[in-house]
Amino acid sequence: MGHDYLSEFARRYVAEGRAEGFIEGLTEGLSKGLTKGRTEGRTEEAARALLTVLRVRGLAVSATARERILAHKDLERLGLWLEKAAVGSAADLVFDHELI
């Protein structure tokens, strides 16, 4: 951008540097994207598992709580709620009034 490299030597090494930078950037971007995708997938699955346990146990969940569960992004908290849902006697006890 604004620089004209006159020698073949300079043009070749600038092109190689750009190609290496492109490959490194692409690799890093793909890695971060895969990690983010896996995390989002695990979170979505935990939310669905929680709703399944509540449904199978006959514990009523309001539409609002259902939406909030599905939108929740904290995998650790979803796991805690899932554990409580397995033994809780009512949905509001599972969430400690956080969602209901």
Rosetta constraint file for C-alpha pairs under 8 A:
AtomPair CA 5 CA 10 HARMONIC 5.97 0.50
AtomPair CA 5 CA 11 HARMONIC 5.74 0.50
AtomPair CA 6 CA 10 HARMONIC 7.16 0.50
AtomPair CA 6 CA 11 HARMONIC 7.29 0.50
AtomPair CA 7 CA 11 HARMONIC 6.36 0.50
AtomPair CA 8 CA 12 HARMONIC 6.01 0.50
AtomPair CA 9 CA 13 HARMONIC 6.40 0.50
AtomPair CA 10 CA 14 HARMONIC 6.07 0.50
AtomPair CA 11 CA 15 HARMONIC 6.10 0.50
AtomPair CA 12 CA 16 HARMONIC 6.19 0.50
AtomPair CA 13 CA 17 HARMONIC 6.04 0.50
AtomPair CA 14 CA 18 HARMONIC 6.21 0.50
AtomPair CA 15 CA 19 HARMONIC 6.18 0.50
AtomPair CA 16 CA 20 HARMONIC 6.12 0.50
AtomPair CA 17 CA 21 HARMONIC 6.09 0.50
AtomPair CA 18 CA 22 HARMONIC 6.05 0.50
AtomPair CA 19 CA 23 HARMONIC 6.21 0.50
AtomPair CA 20 CA 24 HARMONIC 6.14 0.50
AtomPair CA 21 CA 25 HARMONIC 6.02 0.50
AtomPair CA 22 CA 26 HARMONIC 6.02 0.50
AtomPair CA 23 CA 27 HARMONIC 6.03 0.50
AtomPair CA 24 CA 28 HARMONIC 6.11 0.50
AtomPair CA 25 CA 29 HARMONIC 6.00 0.50
AtomPair CA 26 CA 30 HARMONIC 6.09 0.50
AtomPair CA 27 CA 31 HARMONIC 6.17 0.50
AtomPair CA 28 CA 32 HARMONIC 6.19 0.50
AtomPair CA 29 CA 33 HARMONIC 6.02 0.50
AtomPair CA 30 CA 34 HARMONIC 6.08 0.50
AtomPair CA 31 CA 35 HARMONIC 6.24 0.50
AtomPair CA 32 CA 36 HARMONIC 6.12 0.50
AtomPair CA 33 CA 37 HARMONIC 6.03 0.50
AtomPair CA 34 CA 38 HARMONIC 6.08 0.50
AtomPair CA 35 CA 39 HARMONIC 6.22 0.50
AtomPair CA 36 CA 40 HARMONIC 6.16 0.50
AtomPair CA 37 CA 41 HARMONIC 6.06 0.50
AtomPair CA 38 CA 42 HARMONIC 6.17 0.50
AtomPair CA 39 CA 43 HARMONIC 6.17 0.50
AtomPair CA 40 CA 44 HARMONIC 6.14 0.50
AtomPair CA 40 CA 73 HARMONIC 7.67 0.50
AtomPair CA 41 CA 45 HARMONIC 6.13 0.50
AtomPair CA 42 CA 46 HARMONIC 6.11 0.50
AtomPair CA 42 CA 75 HARMONIC 7.46 0.50
AtomPair CA 43 CA 47 HARMONIC 6.29 0.50
AtomPair CA 43 CA 72 HARMONIC 7.81 0.50
AtomPair CA 43 CA 73 HARMONIC 6.24 0.50
AtomPair CA 43 CA 74 HARMONIC 7.18 0.50
AtomPair CA 43 CA 75 HARMONIC 5.30 0.50
AtomPair CA 43 CA 78 HARMONIC 7.66 0.50
AtomPair CA 44 CA 48 HARMONIC 6.27 0.50
AtomPair CA 44 CA 70 HARMONIC 6.68 0.50
AtomPair CA 45 CA 49 HARMONIC 6.03 0.50
AtomPair CA 46 CA 50 HARMONIC 6.12 0.50
AtomPair CA 46 CA 75 HARMONIC 7.12 0.50
AtomPair CA 46 CA 78 HARMONIC 6.21 0.50
AtomPair CA 46 CA 79 HARMONIC 6.77 0.50
AtomPair CA 46 CA 82 HARMONIC 7.75 0.50
AtomPair CA 47 CA 51 HARMONIC 6.33 0.50
AtomPair CA 47 CA 69 HARMONIC 5.90 0.50
AtomPair CA 47 CA 70 HARMONIC 5.50 0.50
AtomPair CA 47 CA 72 HARMONIC 7.60 0.50
AtomPair CA 47 CA 78 HARMONIC 6.35 0.50
AtomPair CA 48 CA 52 HARMONIC 6.09 0.50
AtomPair CA 48 CA 70 HARMONIC 7.14 0.50
AtomPair CA 49 CA 53 HARMONIC 6.19 0.50
AtomPair CA 49 CA 82 HARMONIC 7.41 0.50
AtomPair CA 50 CA 54 HARMONIC 6.27 0.50
AtomPair CA 50 CA 78 HARMONIC 7.40 0.50
AtomPair CA 50 CA 81 HARMONIC 7.13 0.50
AtomPair CA 50 CA 82 HARMONIC 4.98 0.50
AtomPair CA 50 CA 85 HARMONIC 7.00 0.50
AtomPair CA 51 CA 55 HARMONIC 6.06 0.50
AtomPair CA 51 CA 66 HARMONIC 7.44 0.50
AtomPair CA 52 CA 56 HARMONIC 6.02 0.50
AtomPair CA 53 CA 57 HARMONIC 6.02 0.50
AtomPair CA 53 CA 82 HARMONIC 7.50 0.50
AtomPair CA 53 CA 85 HARMONIC 6.53 0.50
AtomPair CA 53 CA 86 HARMONIC 6.61 0.50
AtomPair CA 54 CA 58 HARMONIC 6.18 0.50
AtomPair CA 54 CA 59 HARMONIC 5.05 0.50
AtomPair CA 54 CA 60 HARMONIC 7.13 0.50
AtomPair CA 54 CA 61 HARMONIC 7.53 0.50
AtomPair CA 54 CA 85 HARMONIC 6.09 0.50
AtomPair CA 54 CA 86 HARMONIC 7.75 0.50
AtomPair CA 54 CA 91 HARMONIC 7.22 0.50
AtomPair CA 55 CA 59 HARMONIC 5.91 0.50
AtomPair CA 55 CA 60 HARMONIC 7.04 0.50
AtomPair CA 57 CA 86 HARMONIC 7.97 0.50
AtomPair CA 59 CA 89 HARMONIC 7.55 0.50
AtomPair CA 59 CA 90 HARMONIC 5.71 0.50
AtomPair CA 59 CA 91 HARMONIC 5.60 0.50
AtomPair CA 60 CA 90 HARMONIC 7.57 0.50
AtomPair CA 60 CA 91 HARMONIC 6.32 0.50
AtomPair CA 61 CA 65 HARMONIC 6.17 0.50
AtomPair CA 61 CA 66 HARMONIC 6.31 0.50
AtomPair CA 61 CA 91 HARMONIC 6.40 0.50
AtomPair CA 62 CA 66 HARMONIC 6.14 0.50
AtomPair CA 62 CA 100 HARMONIC 7.29 0.50
AtomPair CA 63 CA 67 HARMONIC 6.22 0.50
AtomPair CA 64 CA 68 HARMONIC 6.26 0.50
AtomPair CA 64 CA 99 HARMONIC 7.93 0.50
AtomPair CA 64 CA 100 HARMONIC 7.53 0.50
AtomPair CA 65 CA 69 HARMONIC 6.04 0.50
AtomPair CA 65 CA 99 HARMONIC 5.41 0.50
AtomPair CA 65 CA 100 HARMONIC 5.67 0.50
AtomPair CA 66 CA 70 HARMONIC 6.24 0.50
AtomPair CA 67 CA 71 HARMONIC 6.14 0.50
AtomPair CA 68 CA 72 HARMONIC 5.93 0.50
AtomPair CA 68 CA 99 HARMONIC 6.94 0.50
AtomPair CA 69 CA 78 HARMONIC 7.95 0.50
AtomPair CA 69 CA 99 HARMONIC 7.94 0.50
AtomPair CA 72 CA 78 HARMONIC 7.67 0.50
AtomPair CA 74 CA 78 HARMONIC 6.31 0.50
AtomPair CA 75 CA 79 HARMONIC 6.17 0.50
AtomPair CA 76 CA 80 HARMONIC 6.36 0.50
AtomPair CA 77 CA 81 HARMONIC 6.19 0.50
AtomPair CA 78 CA 82 HARMONIC 6.09 0.50
AtomPair CA 79 CA 83 HARMONIC 6.31 0.50
AtomPair CA 80 CA 84 HARMONIC 6.34 0.50
AtomPair CA 81 CA 85 HARMONIC 5.96 0.50
AtomPair CA 81 CA 94 HARMONIC 5.97 0.50
AtomPair CA 81 CA 95 HARMONIC 6.41 0.50
AtomPair CA 82 CA 86 HARMONIC 6.36 0.50
AtomPair CA 83 CA 87 HARMONIC 7.09 0.50
AtomPair CA 84 CA 88 HARMONIC 5.43 0.50
AtomPair CA 84 CA 94 HARMONIC 5.17 0.50
AtomPair CA 85 CA 91 HARMONIC 7.16 0.50
AtomPair CA 85 CA 94 HARMONIC 5.54 0.50
AtomPair CA 88 CA 93 HARMONIC 6.41 0.50
AtomPair CA 88 CA 94 HARMONIC 5.83 0.50
AtomPair CA 89 CA 93 HARMONIC 7.04 0.50
AtomPair CA 90 CA 94 HARMONIC 6.67 0.50
AtomPair CA 91 CA 95 HARMONIC 6.65 0.50
AtomPair CA 92 CA 96 HARMONIC 6.00 0.50
AtomPair CA 92 CA 97 HARMONIC 5.62 0.50
AtomPair CA 92 CA 99 HARMONIC 7.93 0.50
AtomPair CA 92 CA 100 HARMONIC 6.19 0.50
AtomPair CA 93 CA 97 HARMONIC 7.03 0.50
AtomPair CA 95 CA 99 HARMONIC 6.31 0.50
AtomPair CA 95 CA 100 HARMONIC 7.47 0.50
